[in-house]
């Protein structure tokens, strides 16, 4: 066994023989390593290896684990690696490998369970031959330059658990259907837990067959893919889903009421789409939801008061929409809320004093609305608040003297309101404050100095 992590020791190639373990060095991988015919595990990470992987590695006929990750290795991946039938794990991630995948990939590795090739410079297509590695449970090709369609043959991985294809150049090249057809093939993968395809120019529609994906599925991350059409109502069938990211796409239509079926959902991101309508009350029945981001859509109507019933909520982003009515007083019930952004909407009415109940909140942004009335003095009790923006509203009256109690405050923007009176001297106690803007108000007197 060879297992090295962050080691810097040089071993002359002449000393390498058929032994159970050695200490490997920074520099190039010696060709003589191919002589270690009894070697079963070769794990070397983050030691600064350079050069190429010698094709003699393919001589290690008993090798079960091959890990050369987080080095500066380059060149193509030797095809001989994929002739080692005993291999169970291959990880070459975090290098500078280039070129396409070997044409024989998958044909001679019947025991392969994990293939990690992410964070390299690989290109070309994913070949159908890869699906012959029938025991594969984890496939990570993220952060490369692969092109072409995501092949339907991935559905042959009946034991597949984790699929990561993020940050490539995959497209949907089917002329017969605008849908992501490979998702239909993945319905054969009954053990699938994670499906990550973000940052690929797929430009297609989510198929209704998404309802047949594995009931084990816990995470879908598909941001920045050019996904079009509606969020399918069938999404509610994925009852084990904990993370759903569909942000920065071209989705239209409404948030389906079937989201109520996602009872284990913790993270929901639909930001930067063209989704319309109101937030369905069904969303308020997700007992584990902790992170909700609907920023930059076309959502309208009132901010649902029932959001205050989601006691698990930590981050709430509803900014840059078309919400109207008031800031619900019920949001004060979210005792563990950390970040709260309703900026760039058309909210009116007064700031509810119940905001002071958000004892651990670090960010409040209600800027770019039509909120009027006085700033509640109770906000001054939020000792953990770091960022507060109430800019571009219709607020009036004085800046509360209690703001001197915002001891963690770093950013304060009250500009473009109708505030009057003097700037409280108590603000001199805010030692962490590095941005302070009260311009375009009707304030008088001196600016307090620290």
SEFI-218722 format. One line per field, with one value per residue (C-alpha): residue number from 1; x, y, z. Coordinates in Angstrom, 3 decimals. Layout:
N
i	(NUM:...) .
x	(X:...) .
y	(Y:...) .
z	(Z:...) .
END
This chain:
450
i	(1:2:3:4:5:6:7:8:9:10:11:12:13:14:15:16:17:18:19:20:21:22:23:24:25:26:27:28:29:30:31:32:33:34:35:36:37:38:39:40:41:42:43:44:45:46:47:48:49:50:51:52:53:54:55:56:57:58:59:60:61:62:63:64:65:66:67:68:69:70:71:72:73:74:75:76:77:78:79:80:81:82:83:84:85:86:87:88:89:90:91:92:93:94:95:96:97:98:99:100:101:102:103:104:105:106:107:108:109:110:111:112:113:114:115:116:117:118:119:120:121:122:123:124:125:126:127:128:129:130:131:132:133:134:135:136:137:138:139:140:141:142:143:144:145:146:147:148:149:150:151:152:153:154:155:156:157:158:159:160:161:162:163:164:165:166:167:168:169:170:171:172:173:174:175:176:177:178:179:180:181:182:183:184:185:186:187:188:189:190:191:192:193:194:195:196:197:198:199:200:201:202:203:204:205:206:207:208:209:210:211:212:213:214:215:216:217:218:219:220:221:222:223:224:225:226:227:228:229:230:231:232:233:234:235:236:237:238:239:240:241:242:243:244:245:246:247:248:249:250:251:252:253:254:255:256:257:258:259:260:261:262:263:264:265:266:267:268:269:270:271:272:273:274:275:276:277:278:279:280:281:282:283:284:285:286:287:288:289:290:291:292:293:294:295:296:297:298:299:300:301:302:303:304:305:306:307:308:309:310:311:312:313:314:315:316:317:318:319:320:321:322:323:324:325:326:327:328:329:330:331:332:333:334:335:336:337:338:339:340:341:342:343:344:345:346:347:348:349:350:351:352:353:354:355:356:357:358:359:360:361:362:363:364:365:366:367:368:369:370:371:372:373:374:375:376:377:378:379:380:381:382:383:384:385:386:387:388:389:390:391:392:393:394:395:396:397:398:399:400:401:402:403:404:405:406:407:408:409:410:411:412:413:414:415:416:417:418:419:420:421:422:423:424:425:426:427:428:429:430:431:432:433:434:435:436:437:438:439:440:441:442:443:444:445:446:447:448:449:450) .
x	(0.000:1.180:-0.707:0.795:-0.752:1.255:4.590:7.848:10.333:12.461:12.974:15.388:13.631:16.280:14.952:11.449:10.720:7.885:7.199:4.092:4.596:7.006:7.210:6.757:8.206:7.418:8.378:7.521:6.029:8.762:8.139:9.508:6.344:4.855:7.008:5.000:2.928:1.543:0.409:-3.286:-3.650:-1.870:-3.060:-0.964:-2.560:-1.401:2.354:3.067:3.570:4.328:4.661:2.516:1.226:3.474:1.598:3.424:0.874:-1.335:0.938:-0.369:-2.737:-3.738:-4.438:-7.793:-7.336:-5.600:-5.578:-3.393:-5.417:-4.585:-1.224:0.083:-0.067:-0.752:-1.199:-3.811:-5.037:-3.286:-5.711:-3.781:-5.295:-8.690:-7.285:-6.796:-9.810:-9.315:-9.727:-12.537:-11.605:-9.931:-9.436:-7.382:-9.222:-7.548:-4.809:-4.180:-5.090:-6.214:-7.524:-10.497:-11.394:-9.844:-12.142:-11.884:-13.092:-15.497:-14.837:-12.221:-13.089:-16.022:-15.305:-15.036:-17.254:-15.905:-14.503:-13.375:-11.945:-13.191:-11.207:-9.058:-8.953:-10.540:-12.652:-14.567:-17.606:-18.713:-18.518:-21.250:-18.560:-18.303:-21.627:-20.007:-18.577:-21.791:-20.831:-20.127:-21.733:-19.979:-19.153:-17.535:-16.560:-17.165:-15.104:-13.790:-14.549:-16.658:-19.047:-21.939:-25.024:-25.167:-25.623:-28.732:-26.434:-25.746:-29.037:-27.210:-25.473:-28.090:-26.011:-25.291:-25.552:-23.746:-23.521:-21.585:-21.308:-21.189:-19.207:-18.729:-20.078:-22.742:-25.659:-29.011:-28.487:-31.678:-33.672:-36.711:-37.339:-36.629:-36.450:-33.461:-33.852:-30.976:-33.069:-35.567:-32.773:-31.674:-35.010:-33.299:-30.826:-32.845:-30.054:-29.348:-28.819:-27.171:-27.660:-25.472:-25.485:-25.045:-23.244:-23.845:-25.587:-28.313:-31.116:-33.881:-37.001:-37.290:-39.286:-42.338:-40.456:-38.586:-41.287:-39.795:-36.329:-35.054:-36.957:-33.482:-32.666:-31.521:-29.972:-30.614:-28.340:-29.080:-28.227:-27.173:-28.242:-30.656:-33.505:-36.778:-40.470:-42.270:-41.114:-42.882:-45.609:-44.104:-41.228:-43.401:-42.923:-39.278:-40.180:-36.609:-35.243:-33.300:-31.730:-33.294:-31.336:-32.802:-31.486:-30.254:-32.295:-35.175:-38.024:-41.498:-44.930:-45.773:-44.329:-46.249:-48.400:-47.025:-43.927:-45.811:-44.734:-41.101:-41.358:-37.603:-36.601:-34.032:-32.737:-34.859:-33.317:-35.255:-33.519:-33.021:-35.795:-39.067:-41.422:-44.732:-47.686:-47.736:-45.871:-48.211:-49.243:-48.195:-44.610:-45.266:-45.827:-42.200:-41.029:-37.284:-36.878:-33.890:-32.766:-35.229:-34.126:-36.638:-34.697:-34.996:-38.241:-41.658:-43.447:-46.299:-48.987:-48.347:-45.440:-47.243:-47.732:-47.501:-43.754:-43.544:-44.645:-41.464:-39.508:-36.501:-35.958:-32.467:-32.134:-34.996:-34.353:-37.396:-35.691:-36.181:-39.743:-43.145:-44.415:-46.901:-48.698:-46.774:-43.873:-45.705:-45.487:-45.419:-41.823:-40.879:-41.638:-38.574:-36.324:-33.386:-33.510:-30.018:-30.533:-33.666:-33.857:-37.073:-35.408:-36.526:-40.225:-43.295:-43.887:-45.642:-46.913:-44.768:-41.824:-43.237:-41.674:-41.725:-38.499:-36.793:-37.644:-35.111:-32.441:-29.744:-30.318:-27.157:-28.625:-31.817:-32.322:-35.660:-34.294:-36.010:-39.598:-42.304:-42.147:-43.225:-43.514:-40.849:-38.020:-38.927:-36.508:-36.665:-34.347:-31.529:-31.668:-30.338:-26.821:-25.717:-26.910:-24.063:-25.829:-28.889:-30.267:-33.514:-32.477:-34.862:-38.085:-40.467:-39.294:-39.606:-38.840:-35.493:-32.800:-33.417:-30.839:-31.084:-29.053:-26.035:-26.814:-26.136:-22.642:-21.880:-23.021:-20.653:-22.996:-25.772:-27.649:-30.597:-30.198:-33.018:-35.756:-37.452:-35.588:-35.185:-33.504:-29.870:-27.669:-27.528:-24.239:-24.783:-23.561:-20.028:-20.169:-20.353:-16.665:-17.128:-19.089:-17.258:-20.122:-22.510:-24.887:-27.661:-27.584:-30.731:-32.682:-33.597:-31.063:-29.278:-26.415:-22.955:-21.890:-20.681:-17.030:-15.719) .
y	(0.000:3.520:6.282:9.765:13.123:16.350:14.569:15.949:13.078:12.012:8.321:7.313:5.335:2.585:1.803:1.047:-2.644:-5.014:-3.988:-3.477:0.223:3.085:6.811:8.681:12.075:15.374:15.480:13.031:9.569:7.047:4.481:1.852:2.127:-0.251:-2.982:-3.074:-6.000:-6.858:-3.311:-3.028:0.596:3.645:6.883:10.033:13.440:17.036:16.405:18.448:15.647:16.894:15.422:12.638:9.333:6.660:4.025:1.363:1.996:-0.303:-3.212:-3.099:-5.994:-6.249:-2.553:-1.764:1.937:4.532:8.105:10.868:13.906:17.592:17.696:19.311:16.231:16.854:15.205:12.636:9.990:6.724:4.206:1.443:2.503:1.327:-2.142:-2.933:-5.122:-5.112:-1.352:-0.212:3.480:5.923:9.538:11.882:15.065:18.417:18.161:19.504:16.435:17.221:15.452:13.137:10.062:6.798:5.002:1.811:3.483:1.204:-1.926:-3.563:-2.253:-4.414:-3.710:0.075:1.799:5.373:7.500:11.029:13.056:16.501:19.770:19.070:20.209:17.155:17.574:15.640:13.439:11.060:7.782:5.161:2.591:4.072:2.463:-0.984:-0.257:-1.642:-1.352:2.388:4.251:7.632:9.532:12.965:14.743:18.280:21.339:20.174:21.048:18.084:18.723:17.030:15.503:13.834:10.250:8.250:5.292:6.667:5.029:1.683:2.483:0.725:1.244:4.939:7.120:10.398:12.075:15.337:16.889:20.554:23.256:21.728:22.492:19.821:20.642:19.166:18.226:16.266:17.700:15.544:16.711:19.919:17.925:16.734:13.136:11.809:12.498:9.911:7.345:8.072:6.752:3.346:4.441:3.561:4.426:7.926:10.463:13.495:14.948:17.982:19.476:23.224:25.527:23.683:25.279:22.632:25.004:22.447:21.604:19.495:16.405:15.161:11.871:13.612:12.150:8.696:9.558:7.660:8.089:8.169:11.428:14.044:16.812:18.368:21.249:22.600:26.311:28.240:25.613:27.627:25.395:26.545:25.993:25.427:23.824:20.477:19.645:16.164:17.593:17.001:13.233:13.482:13.013:12.549:15.733:17.991:20.414:21.830:24.485:25.697:29.249:31.413:29.699:30.664:29.090:30.587:29.860:29.381:27.683:24.381:23.680:20.139:21.415:20.439:16.877:17.831:17.378:16.870:19.927:22.159:24.324:25.788:28.123:29.469:32.841:34.730:33.172:34.515:32.787:34.587:34.526:34.308:32.107:29.167:28.601:24.958:26.147:27.114:23.446:22.396:21.827:21.574:24.476:26.564:28.423:30.029:32.192:33.487:36.653:38.238:36.755:38.213:37.012:39.212:39.569:39.845:38.199:35.240:35.676:31.897:32.089:33.007:29.458:27.905:27.915:26.255:29.192:30.743:32.618:34.340:36.107:37.506:40.577:41.958:40.810:42.539:41.876:44.371:44.995:45.079:43.352:40.622:40.965:37.149:37.131:38.197:34.614:33.338:33.304:31.705:33.831:34.980:36.842:38.600:40.392:41.888:44.705:45.987:45.230:47.446:46.887:49.634:50.262:50.610:48.609:46.120:46.437:42.621:42.722:43.232:39.613:38.404:38.196:36.432:38.172:39.425:40.978:42.983:44.571:46.311:48.933:50.050:49.753:52.232:51.638:54.652:55.784:55.857:53.386:51.309:51.991:48.296:47.490:48.793:45.578:43.431:42.953:40.556:42.675:43.320:44.741:47.014:48.735:50.714:52.991:54.322:54.201:56.795:56.573:59.660:60.819:60.544:57.907:56.072:56.738:53.011:52.303:52.770:49.268:47.660:46.745:44.326:46.700:47.122:48.448:51.022:52.627:54.909:57.107:58.465:58.701:61.578:61.182:64.310:65.464:64.977:61.948:60.350:60.638:57.091:55.846:56.653:53.349:51.362:50.509:48.019:50.373:50.871:51.979:54.720:56.476:58.842:61.077:62.549:62.973:66.047:65.519:68.349:68.875:67.339:63.902:62.075:61.027:57.724) .
z	(0.000:-0.803:1.010:1.049:1.922:1.740:1.892:0.528:0.462:-2.445:-3.154:-5.920:-8.661:-8.284:-4.794:-6.060:-6.222:-5.537:-1.931:0.130:0.646:-0.113:0.462:-2.789:-3.542:-5.117:-8.759:-11.527:-11.086:-11.903:-14.625:-12.225:-10.167:-12.717:-11.170:-7.934:-9.112:-5.667:-4.947:-4.069:-2.950:-4.368:-2.778:-3.186:-2.808:-2.564:-2.716:-5.845:-8.351:-11.870:-15.328:-16.727:-15.414:-16.958:-18.951:-16.913:-14.159:-16.210:-15.172:-11.594:-12.093:-8.417:-7.896:-6.265:-5.400:-7.570:-6.260:-7.724:-6.690:-6.235:-7.970:-11.156:-13.323:-17.010:-20.367:-21.339:-18.931:-19.935:-21.416:-19.639:-16.316:-17.518:-18.285:-14.582:-13.905:-10.109:-9.758:-7.467:-7.087:-9.475:-8.435:-10.619:-9.662:-9.152:-11.804:-15.324:-17.357:-20.886:-23.937:-24.216:-22.208:-23.454:-25.903:-23.843:-20.649:-18.804:-20.871:-18.616:-15.129:-13.993:-10.307:-10.540:-7.966:-7.917:-10.773:-9.870:-12.775:-11.761:-11.806:-14.852:-18.483:-20.065:-23.186:-25.791:-25.299:-22.589:-24.453:-24.142:-23.334:-19.841:-18.987:-19.102:-15.634:-14.225:-10.538:-10.709:-7.805:-8.039:-11.247:-10.938:-14.170:-12.895:-13.803:-17.146:-20.773:-21.881:-24.761:-26.505:-24.942:-21.574:-22.773:-21.986:-21.383:-17.902:-17.014:-17.239:-13.958:-11.852:-8.686:-9.324:-6.204:-7.019:-10.427:-10.723:-14.200:-13.161:-14.980:-18.413:-21.895:-22.159:-24.441:-25.369:-28.993:-29.588:-32.477:-31.738:-28.168:-26.232:-22.997:-20.980:-22.112:-20.034:-16.919:-18.130:-18.411:-14.831:-13.585:-13.821:-11.133:-8.060:-5.625:-6.987:-4.178:-5.822:-9.304:-9.994:-13.507:-12.904:-15.320:-18.569:-21.602:-21.719:-22.792:-22.435:-20.448:-17.315:-18.333:-16.460:-16.034:-13.226:-10.992:-11.583:-10.341:-7.339:-4.099:-2.538:-4.349:-1.822:-3.914:-7.344:-8.295:-11.775:-11.645:-14.759:-17.291:-19.426:-18.265:-19.818:-19.256:-15.972:-12.776:-13.346:-10.849:-10.701:-8.650:-5.589:-5.972:-4.859:-1.223:0.020:-1.559:0.816:-1.700:-4.865:-6.762:-10.072:-9.923:-12.799:-15.507:-17.821:-15.876:-16.280:-14.898:-11.236:-8.187:-8.142:-5.107:-5.180:-3.370:-0.239:-0.997:-0.340:3.413:3.870:1.829:3.545:0.676:-2.140:-4.695:-7.702:-8.018:-11.282:-13.344:-14.728:-12.318:-11.776:-9.439:-5.677:-3.239:-2.589:1.013:0.584:0.855:4.461:5.327:4.785:8.360:7.614:5.187:6.242:3.089:0.675:-2.247:-4.807:-5.721:-9.183:-10.415:-11.214:-8.099:-6.897:-4.282:-0.555:1.215:2.816:6.547:6.901:6.226:9.888:10.665:9.197:12.440:10.776:8.361:8.548:5.241:3.406:0.084:-1.735:-3.200:-6.710:-7.303:-7.442:-3.929:-2.529:0.766:4.054:5.757:7.687:11.453:11.635:10.390:13.883:14.925:13.069:16.128:14.280:11.118:10.094:6.810:5.604:2.227:0.823:-1.101:-4.522:-4.242:-3.790:-0.089:1.851:5.361:8.461:9.682:12.180:15.643:15.736:13.695:17.052:17.875:15.296:17.976:15.913:12.568:10.835:7.666:7.090:3.666:3.034:0.665:-2.553:-1.317:-0.238:3.496:5.537:9.140:11.826:12.301:15.380:18.216:19.127:16.186:18.369:20.407:17.522:18.836:16.084:13.162:10.694:7.645:7.766:4.667:4.712:1.840:-0.828:1.162:2.623:6.223:8.399:11.883:13.672:13.544:16.819:19.508:20.288:17.132:19.372:20.632:17.245:18.367:15.496:12.752:9.792:7.093:7.634:4.737:5.511:2.450:0.269:2.891:4.730:8.014:10.118:13.293:14.237:13.743:17.196:19.029:20.259:16.849:18.000:19.893:16.631:16.354:13.498:11.257:7.942:5.662:6.771:4.353:5.439:2.356:0.794:4.010:6.064:8.826:10.597:12.987:13.015:11.890:15.011:14.963:16.237) .
END
